[in-house]
Each structure stands twice: as structure tokens, then as C-alpha cells.
Amino acid sequence: MAAIAASAQSMRLTSGRLPKWAPWALLLGSFAAAAVVFGVAAAGGELADFNIGGTLIVGMILYIVLIAVVSSIAESSRKAMDRVMTALVSTAFVIALLPLVSLLWTVVVNGIQRFDAEFFTFSMRNVVGEGGGIVHAIWGTVLITLLAALIAVPVGLMTSIYLVEYGRGRVARAITFLVDVMTGIPSIVAGLFIYSVFALFVRPGISMGFMGALALAVLMIPVVVRGSEELLRIVPNELREAAYALGVPKWLTIVKVVLPTSIAGITTTVMLAIARVIGETAPLLLTAGYTLSLNTNLFDGQMMTLPVFAYNQYMNQGTNPDAAVARAWAAALTLIAIVMVLNLVARLIARLFAPKTAGR
């Protein structure tokens, strides 16, 4: 009798089951219904007025209600509770993504208006109202950030190698302490430091791209050091010992074994450091300056960058505020696109230089 009762209970719990597509259909339907509601509320306004955050939240609430009701009818109360808990976890994930989704939506909707050929081929020289472009800001951002990476990455990587492979005692502890302190330095302090040094040794009021690259390098170095240090520490010691047993010197072991093993993570760390500084405005205002013309010489004259361009367009809107704000949004969208491209390039580099395994 007990076996029969258990079998009946098992059949009752597993008798009904929703198709695999049903939860996804309910989810899409919930989002569609929420989008219709907020679309009607924003009718007559611009696309930027559409509440993407509210749509996601209301859509997830509708989905939780629908999946609970449908699952309890078609399946069982236990399965319905399982699906509700899964929906709640997914809702927490959506809430965590809300700031990012809202930010991207706002920037794309407002910035896409000026994504045209003129915007990417002209500078702001002799432009007063509408028109103009950001070619000078793109060149300035790319050149300054590239030079900052060329300065910061070797210094940071060699520092992390010293801390992991050679550093012992007070010197290593002092370096670690200083790196931790540098991690918390405000960006404006780095800009003031570089400006003060050049004002003292060159002349007061000087501004050029090289100064901006040095300021960004100061901010990048601690990020590269801390990230690379952790990645080098997780390389198994067995690999080092195997190389030493074959008579390979330590420096060659680091170059041929340790670094290739962690190259994918180090590349990601470098990209994070670049993303950390590529949007900085305050240090570049002090060091690289502001110009309306194209300047590709890092060692002579002021240079424009995308964050400084967006800041100036918003703060100094001139005779046509709508055109200036549109240029500011488009510059922000361009900056996000550059960061995305850099991350894709980093992934490709990591896959290309990562150590090959038998399964690859």
C-alpha cells in the first residue's frame, strides 16, 4: 500500500509539465504588455522619454504573476513555487542590470541623432551653431590613451612580476602599500600633480597631450599592478618547478611559461585599466587642455578628448543649445563604442596568444 501511495504521489507531482517555450513566451508577452503601457504613457513625446527601467520592472512583475498562475494550473503547486523562485532570482538580476540598460538606452537614443559622416570627419573649428564634428576629439582620445597604456602597462606588469616572483620583505610590502594608496587617488589629483611638475620645470600654463597621457598613466598603473599580480599568483607553481627542473633560468620561465599562461587575464586587466581612464575629464582639462582644431602632436599644443568635448559642449552651449547637447550625447555614445571595440580586440588578442590545450 505504501508503494502504491508513493507511486500515486509521484505521478501526481509529474503528471503535468509546461512546454519549454511556455515560460519564454510568457516572459516576452509580459515585456510586450509593459512596453505597450509605457509606450501609451509616453505617446506624443520623444523616444528618449520611454521608460525602459519601468518597462523591465513591470514586465518582470507581470511574468512572476503569470508563471505562478499558469504553472499552478498546468503543473503543481510545488513546481509553481519553483518557477516563482526562479523568476525572483531573474528579477534580482534584471534590477542589477537596470542602471546599465537605462544608461545605454539614454545614450543611444540621444546620441544617434548626430551619427553622420560630418560628425566623424569634421572638427569644431569655425563652427558656432549647428554642424561640426569630433574628429579632433577622437584622435586626441586615441593618441593620449594609447600613449598612457604604453607607459603604464610595462611599468605595472614589471612591478607585478617583481612582487610575485622576486619581492620579499620590506621593499615588497612598501610597494604594495604605495600601490594600494595610488588606487584610491582621485583623478583630479593626478592631473594636478602632472601639471605642477611641468609648470615647475617647463613653464606655467603649459598644456599638451603628453601631459594628459602621463596623468592617465598614473591612474592606470595601480589597476594594472593589482590585476596582473593576482593573475600571476594563480599560475600553478608546478609549471615553474617543471621549467626549473629542465634547467630553464628564472627570467626565461617568466617570459615563456608564467606570462603566456596568464596572458588572457592580463589582457583583460589592461582593458579594464584603459576603460577606467578613457572617460576621465578632470585631469585632461588641466593637462591636455581644450582646442577646437585637430592636433595629432602629443608634444606640442593642446589636444581635445571625447570626455572633455562632451563636457564643454554641455557646459558651453553657445548660440544653439540643442545642437551642442546633441553633440555631447553623440560624443558620449562614441566613447562607449570605442570602449566596446577595445574590449572585442582584447578578447581576440587573448584567444590568439592564450596557451593552446589539447582540446583546442
Helices and strands as residue ranges (DSSP letters): H 2-14, H 21-41, G 47-49, H 52-74, H 77-111, G 112-114, H 117-121, H 135-161, I 162-166, H 169-183, H 187-201, H 209-233, H 237-245, H 250-253, I 254-258, H 259-277, H 282-287, H 306-315, H 321-353
